[in-house]
Amino acid sequence: MKTLMREFKAFALRGNVMDLAVGVIIGAAFKAIVDSLVQDILSPIIGVFTRQDFSTLSLNIFGIDIHYGAFITAVINFIIMAFIIFLLVKGMNRLAQFNHSKEQKEEAPATKKCPYCCSEVNISATRCPYCTSQLEA
């Protein structure tokens, strides 16, 4: 039993699991904001054009109410969430690419190839240590 608890503790406290937990919590809070945006702002604006409350649109078929307005509201929520996540991922990729290119610019080559024996030689060497050929500066 102690081994199982120790393994669970090692699993639960790994960095990736904690990052995922934080992401899920922030995502749920962000979803509430998007839901409010769609239900409280966008649906009434769309309702101005349809002349009724958009989220309460329904169709009665054989005595069963099909709430297609709620479905359309959920689709709008999904599209907004997907677009915002797309923008976040795009921004993060651009930031990572910027940092990566900055690191590459800072690293100067440390070696060069000897044109005679094709060995890797220190960039500041004037003579190849392998074939003793004179190297150009």
LUMKELUM-499718 format. One record per residue (C-alpha): y, x, z; residue number from 1. Coordinates in nm, 2 decimals, decimal comma. Layout:
LUMKELUM-499718
+--------+--------+--------+-----+
!      y !      x !      z !   k !
+--------+--------+--------+-----+
!      Y !      X !      Z ! NUM !
...
+--------+--------+--------+-----+
//
This chain:
LUMKELUM-499718
+--------+--------+--------+-----+
!      y !      x !      z !   k !
+--------+--------+--------+-----+
!   0,00 !   0,00 !   0,00 !   1 !
!   0,24 !   0,29 !   0,08 !   2 !
!   0,17 !   0,44 !  -0,26 !   3 !
!   0,25 !   0,11 !  -0,43 !   4 !
!   0,58 !   0,08 !  -0,24 !   5 !
!   0,67 !   0,45 !  -0,31 !   6 !
!   0,60 !   0,39 !  -0,69 !   7 !
!   0,81 !   0,07 !  -0,69 !   8 !
!   1,09 !   0,25 !  -0,51 !   9 !
!   1,08 !   0,53 !  -0,77 !  10 !
!   1,08 !   0,27 !  -1,05 !  11 !
!   1,36 !   0,05 !  -0,91 !  12 !
!   1,59 !   0,33 !  -0,83 !  13 !
!   1,57 !   0,52 !  -1,16 !  14 !
!   1,90 !   0,54 !  -1,34 !  15 !
!   1,80 !   0,33 !  -1,64 !  16 !
!   1,68 !   0,04 !  -1,43 !  17 !
!   2,00 !   0,04 !  -1,23 !  18 !
!   2,21 !   0,06 !  -1,55 !  19 !
!   2,02 !  -0,23 !  -1,69 !  20 !
!   2,07 !  -0,44 !  -1,37 !  21 !
!   2,45 !  -0,37 !  -1,38 !  22 !
!   2,45 !  -0,46 !  -1,75 !  23 !
!   2,28 !  -0,79 !  -1,69 !  24 !
!   2,51 !  -0,89 !  -1,41 !  25 !
!   2,82 !  -0,80 !  -1,61 !  26 !
!   2,67 !  -0,98 !  -1,91 !  27 !
!   2,62 !  -1,30 !  -1,71 !  28 !
!   2,98 !  -1,29 !  -1,58 !  29 !
!   3,10 !  -1,22 !  -1,93 !  30 !
!   2,89 !  -1,52 !  -2,06 !  31 !
!   3,07 !  -1,74 !  -1,81 !  32 !
!   3,40 !  -1,63 !  -1,95 !  33 !
!   3,29 !  -1,70 !  -2,31 !  34 !
!   3,15 !  -2,04 !  -2,21 !  35 !
!   3,48 !  -2,13 !  -2,06 !  36 !
!   3,67 !  -2,01 !  -2,37 !  37 !
!   3,46 !  -2,22 !  -2,60 !  38 !
!   3,44 !  -2,53 !  -2,38 !  39 !
!   3,79 !  -2,53 !  -2,24 !  40 !
!   3,99 !  -2,39 !  -2,53 !  41 !
!   3,80 !  -2,39 !  -2,86 !  42 !
!   3,62 !  -2,72 !  -2,83 !  43 !
!   3,94 !  -2,92 !  -2,76 !  44 !
!   4,11 !  -2,75 !  -3,05 !  45 !
!   3,82 !  -2,85 !  -3,28 !  46 !
!   3,83 !  -3,19 !  -3,12 !  47 !
!   4,18 !  -3,24 !  -3,25 !  48 !
!   4,04 !  -3,22 !  -3,60 !  49 !
!   3,74 !  -3,44 !  -3,53 !  50 !
!   3,95 !  -3,68 !  -3,32 !  51 !
!   3,69 !  -3,67 !  -3,03 !  52 !
!   3,55 !  -3,44 !  -2,77 !  53 !
!   3,35 !  -3,19 !  -2,96 !  54 !
!   3,09 !  -3,11 !  -2,70 !  55 !
!   2,99 !  -3,48 !  -2,65 !  56 !
!   2,89 !  -3,54 !  -3,01 !  57 !
!   2,55 !  -3,70 !  -3,02 !  58 !
!   2,32 !  -3,89 !  -3,26 !  59 !
!   2,09 !  -4,17 !  -3,14 !  60 !
!   1,76 !  -4,17 !  -3,33 !  61 !
!   1,49 !  -4,42 !  -3,21 !  62 !
!   1,65 !  -4,44 !  -2,87 !  63 !
!   1,67 !  -4,07 !  -2,82 !  64 !
!   2,01 !  -3,90 !  -2,79 !  65 !
!   2,04 !  -3,57 !  -2,98 !  66 !
!   2,34 !  -3,38 !  -2,86 !  67 !
!   2,43 !  -3,18 !  -3,16 !  68 !
!   2,78 !  -3,12 !  -3,03 !  69 !
!   2,63 !  -2,92 !  -2,74 !  70 !
!   2,42 !  -2,73 !  -2,98 !  71 !
!   2,71 !  -2,64 !  -3,20 !  72 !
!   2,90 !  -2,53 !  -2,89 !  73 !
!   2,61 !  -2,30 !  -2,80 !  74 !
!   2,61 !  -2,16 !  -3,15 !  75 !
!   2,98 !  -2,09 !  -3,12 !  76 !
!   2,92 !  -1,92 !  -2,78 !  77 !
!   2,65 !  -1,70 !  -2,95 !  78 !
!   2,87 !  -1,60 !  -3,24 !  79 !
!   3,16 !  -1,50 !  -3,01 !  80 !
!   2,92 !  -1,31 !  -2,78 !  81 !
!   2,75 !  -1,13 !  -3,07 !  82 !
!   3,09 !  -1,04 !  -3,23 !  83 !
!   3,22 !  -0,90 !  -2,90 !  84 !
!   2,90 !  -0,70 !  -2,84 !  85 !
!   2,92 !  -0,57 !  -3,20 !  86 !
!   3,28 !  -0,46 !  -3,14 !  87 !
!   3,18 !  -0,29 !  -2,81 !  88 !
!   2,88 !  -0,11 !  -2,96 !  89 !
!   3,10 !   0,00 !  -3,26 !  90 !
!   3,37 !   0,13 !  -3,02 !  91 !
!   3,11 !   0,31 !  -2,81 !  92 !
!   2,95 !   0,47 !  -3,12 !  93 !
!   3,29 !   0,58 !  -3,25 !  94 !
!   3,37 !   0,73 !  -2,90 !  95 !
!   3,03 !   0,91 !  -2,89 !  96 !
!   3,08 !   1,04 !  -3,25 !  97 !
!   3,43 !   1,16 !  -3,15 !  98 !
!   3,29 !   1,35 !  -2,85 !  99 !
!   3,00 !   1,48 !  -3,06 ! 100 !
!   3,23 !   1,61 !  -3,33 ! 101 !
!   3,46 !   1,77 !  -3,07 ! 102 !
!   3,17 !   1,95 !  -2,92 ! 103 !
!   3,06 !   2,08 !  -3,26 ! 104 !
!   3,40 !   2,21 !  -3,34 ! 105 !
!   3,41 !   2,41 !  -3,01 ! 106 !
!   3,08 !   2,58 !  -3,09 ! 107 !
!   3,13 !   2,88 !  -3,32 ! 108 !
!   2,82 !   3,03 !  -3,48 ! 109 !
!   2,68 !   3,31 !  -3,26 ! 110 !
!   2,46 !   3,47 !  -3,53 ! 111 !
!   2,47 !   3,55 !  -3,90 ! 112 !
!   2,19 !   3,64 !  -4,15 ! 113 !
!   2,14 !   3,99 !  -4,27 ! 114 !
!   2,16 !   3,97 !  -4,65 ! 115 !
!   1,90 !   4,24 !  -4,69 ! 116 !
!   1,62 !   4,15 !  -4,45 ! 117 !
!   1,73 !   3,78 !  -4,37 ! 118 !
!   1,70 !   3,84 !  -4,00 ! 119 !
!   1,93 !   3,67 !  -3,75 ! 120 !
!   2,19 !   3,92 !  -3,63 ! 121 !
!   2,47 !   3,88 !  -3,37 ! 122 !
!   2,79 !   3,77 !  -3,53 ! 123 !
!   2,98 !   4,08 !  -3,42 ! 124 !
!   2,72 !   4,33 !  -3,54 ! 125 !
!   2,82 !   4,58 !  -3,81 ! 126 !
!   2,47 !   4,71 !  -3,86 ! 127 !
!   2,14 !   4,52 !  -3,87 ! 128 !
!   1,92 !   4,62 !  -3,58 ! 129 !
!   1,61 !   4,54 !  -3,79 ! 130 !
!   1,67 !   4,72 !  -4,12 ! 131 !
!   1,97 !   4,93 !  -4,02 ! 132 !
!   2,17 !   4,81 !  -4,32 ! 133 !
!   2,55 !   4,82 !  -4,31 ! 134 !
!   2,68 !   4,46 !  -4,27 ! 135 !
!   3,00 !   4,32 !  -4,41 ! 136 !
!   3,26 !   4,20 !  -4,16 ! 137 !
+--------+--------+--------+-----+
//
